[in-house]
Protein backbone atom coordinates (compact mmCIF):
# COMPACT_ATOMS: atom_id res chain seq x y z
CA UNK A 1 0.00 0.00 0.00
CA UNK A 2 2.77 2.44 0.92
CA UNK A 3 4.64 1.60 -2.28
CA UNK A 4 1.55 2.37 -4.38
CA UNK A 5 1.23 5.78 -2.73
CA UNK A 6 4.91 6.49 -3.36
CA UNK A 7 4.45 5.60 -7.05
CA UNK A 8 1.47 7.94 -7.38
CA UNK A 9 3.41 10.76 -5.72
CA UNK A 10 6.40 10.05 -7.94
CA UNK A 11 4.20 10.16 -11.07
CA UNK A 12 2.75 13.51 -10.02
CA UNK A 13 6.22 14.94 -9.39
CA UNK A 14 7.48 13.69 -12.76
CA UNK A 15 4.57 15.15 -14.69
CA UNK A 16 6.00 17.88 -16.84
CA UNK A 17 3.73 20.38 -18.46
CA UNK A 18 4.55 21.11 -22.07
CA UNK A 19 6.40 24.31 -22.79
CA UNK A 20 5.25 25.97 -25.95
CA UNK A 21 8.28 27.43 -27.65
CA UNK A 22 6.32 29.19 -30.36
CA UNK A 23 3.86 31.96 -29.76
CA UNK A 24 0.60 31.47 -31.64
CA UNK A 25 0.21 33.76 -34.61
CA UNK A 26 -3.51 34.40 -34.11
CA UNK A 27 -5.80 34.66 -31.12
CA UNK A 28 -7.95 31.91 -32.64
CA UNK A 29 -5.00 29.49 -32.37
CA UNK A 30 -5.13 29.68 -28.57
CA UNK A 31 -7.17 26.84 -27.08
CA UNK A 32 -8.11 26.27 -23.46
CA UNK A 33 -5.40 23.65 -22.87
CA UNK A 34 -2.78 26.07 -24.18
CA UNK A 35 -3.93 28.71 -21.68
CA UNK A 36 -3.80 26.22 -18.81
CA UNK A 37 -0.40 24.81 -19.79
CA UNK A 38 1.07 28.27 -20.34
CA UNK A 39 -0.11 29.51 -16.95
CA UNK A 40 1.15 26.42 -15.15
CA UNK A 41 4.53 26.50 -16.90
CA UNK A 42 4.96 30.22 -16.18
CA UNK A 43 3.61 30.09 -12.62
CA UNK A 44 0.53 32.18 -13.39
CA UNK A 45 -2.06 29.78 -11.94
CA UNK A 46 -3.25 32.35 -9.39
CA UNK A 47 -3.89 34.88 -12.17
CA UNK A 48 -5.78 32.27 -14.18
CA UNK A 49 -7.95 31.31 -11.21
CA UNK A 50 -8.73 34.95 -10.43
CA UNK A 51 -9.62 35.63 -14.05
CA UNK A 52 -11.82 32.54 -14.27
CA UNK A 53 -13.70 33.69 -11.14
CA UNK A 54 -14.47 37.14 -12.55
CA UNK A 55 -18.12 37.95 -13.08
CA UNK A 56 -19.92 40.01 -15.69
CA UNK A 57 -23.54 41.03 -16.22
CA UNK A 58 -25.10 39.58 -19.38
CA UNK A 59 -27.67 41.30 -21.61
CA UNK A 60 -30.52 39.93 -19.44
CA UNK A 61 -29.04 41.43 -16.28
CA UNK A 62 -27.84 38.09 -14.86
CA UNK A 63 -24.44 37.80 -13.28
CA UNK A 64 -22.35 35.17 -15.04
CA UNK A 65 -18.86 33.70 -14.71
CA UNK A 66 -16.35 34.47 -17.42
CA UNK A 67 -16.49 32.05 -20.33
CA UNK A 68 -13.52 30.77 -22.33
CA UNK A 69 -13.58 33.60 -24.85
CA UNK A 70 -13.40 36.25 -22.13
CA UNK A 71 -10.59 34.39 -20.36
CA UNK A 72 -8.72 34.06 -23.65
CA UNK A 73 -9.14 37.80 -24.30
CA UNK A 74 -7.69 38.62 -20.86
CA UNK A 75 -4.89 36.10 -21.48
CA UNK A 76 -3.96 37.69 -24.80
CA UNK A 77 -4.02 41.21 -23.35
CA UNK A 78 -1.77 40.21 -20.45
CA UNK A 79 0.69 37.74 -21.97
CA UNK A 80 0.54 38.23 -25.76
CA UNK A 81 -0.50 41.81 -26.52
CA UNK A 82 1.04 41.52 -29.97
CA UNK A 83 -1.91 39.29 -30.94
CA UNK A 84 -4.48 41.88 -29.90
CA UNK A 85 -6.47 42.70 -33.04
CA UNK A 86 -7.24 46.24 -31.91
CA UNK A 87 -3.78 47.46 -32.77
CA UNK A 88 -3.69 50.41 -35.08
CA UNK A 89 -1.78 49.73 -38.25
CA UNK A 90 0.80 52.15 -39.50
CA UNK A 91 -0.67 54.48 -42.05
CA UNK A 92 0.67 54.12 -45.57
CA UNK A 93 2.08 57.26 -47.10
CA UNK A 94 -0.22 58.38 -49.89
CA UNK A 95 0.59 60.48 -52.92
CA UNK A 96 -1.16 63.42 -51.28
CA UNK A 97 1.05 63.05 -48.18
CA UNK A 98 4.16 63.05 -50.35
CA UNK A 99 3.04 66.15 -52.25
CA UNK A 100 2.14 68.02 -49.08
CA UNK A 101 5.52 67.18 -47.57
CA UNK A 102 7.38 68.90 -50.42
CA UNK A 103 9.04 72.16 -49.53
CA UNK A 104 8.00 75.14 -51.56
CA UNK A 105 10.89 77.09 -52.95
CA UNK A 106 10.19 80.76 -53.40
C-alpha positions in Angstrom: 0.0 0.0 0.0 2.8 2.4 0.9 4.6 1.6 -2.3 1.6 2.4 -4.4 1.2 5.8 -2.7 4.9 6.5 -3.4 4.5 5.6 -7.0 1.5 7.9 -7.4 3.4 10.8 -5.7 6.4 10.0 -7.9 4.2 10.2 -11.1 2.7 13.5 -10.0 6.2 14.9 -9.4 7.5 13.7 -12.8 4.6 15.2 -14.7 6.0 17.9 -16.8 3.7 20.4 -18.5 4.6 21.1 -22.1 6.4 24.3 -22.8 5.2 26.0 -25.9 8.3 27.4 -27.7 6.3 29.2 -30.4 3.9 32.0 -29.8 0.6 31.5 -31.6 0.2 33.8 -34.6 -3.5 34.4 -34.1 -5.8 34.7 -31.1 -8.0 31.9 -32.6 -5.0 29.5 -32.4 -5.1 29.7 -28.6 -7.2 26.8 -27.1 -8.1 26.3 -23.5 -5.4 23.7 -22.9 -2.8 26.1 -24.2 -3.9 28.7 -21.7 -3.8 26.2 -18.8 -0.4 24.8 -19.8 1.1 28.3 -20.3 -0.1 29.5 -17.0 1.2 26.4 -15.1 4.5 26.5 -16.9 5.0 30.2 -16.2 3.6 30.1 -12.6 0.5 32.2 -13.4 -2.1 29.8 -11.9 -3.2 32.4 -9.4 -3.9 34.9 -12.2 -5.8 32.3 -14.2 -8.0 31.3 -11.2 -8.7 34.9 -10.4 -9.6 35.6 -14.0 -11.8 32.5 -14.3 -13.7 33.7 -11.1 -14.5 37.1 -12.5 -18.1 38.0 -13.1 -19.9 40.0 -15.7 -23.5 41.0 -16.2 -25.1 39.6 -19.4 -27.7 41.3 -21.6 -30.5 39.9 -19.4 -29.0 41.4 -16.3 -27.8 38.1 -14.9 -24.4 37.8 -13.3 -22.4 35.2 -15.0 -18.9 33.7 -14.7 -16.3 34.5 -17.4 -16.5 32.1 -20.3 -13.5 30.8 -22.3 -13.6 33.6 -24.8 -13.4 36.3 -22.1 -10.6 34.4 -20.4 -8.7 34.1 -23.7 -9.1 37.8 -24.3 -7.7 38.6 -20.9 -4.9 36.1 -21.5 -4.0 37.7 -24.8 -4.0 41.2 -23.3 -1.8 40.2 -20.4 0.7 37.7 -22.0 0.5 38.2 -25.8 -0.5 41.8 -26.5 1.0 41.5 -30.0 -1.9 39.3 -30.9 -4.5 41.9 -29.9 -6.5 42.7 -33.0 -7.2 46.2 -31.9 -3.8 47.5 -32.8 -3.7 50.4 -35.1 -1.8 49.7 -38.2 0.8 52.2 -39.5 -0.7 54.5 -42.1 0.7 54.1 -45.6 2.1 57.3 -47.1 -0.2 58.4 -49.9 0.6 60.5 -52.9 -1.2 63.4 -51.3 1.0 63.0 -48.2 4.2 63.1 -50.4 3.0 66.1 -52.3 2.1 68.0 -49.1 5.5 67.2 -47.6 7.4 68.9 -50.4 9.0 72.2 -49.5 8.0 75.1 -51.6 10.9 77.1 -52.9 10.2 80.8 -53.4 
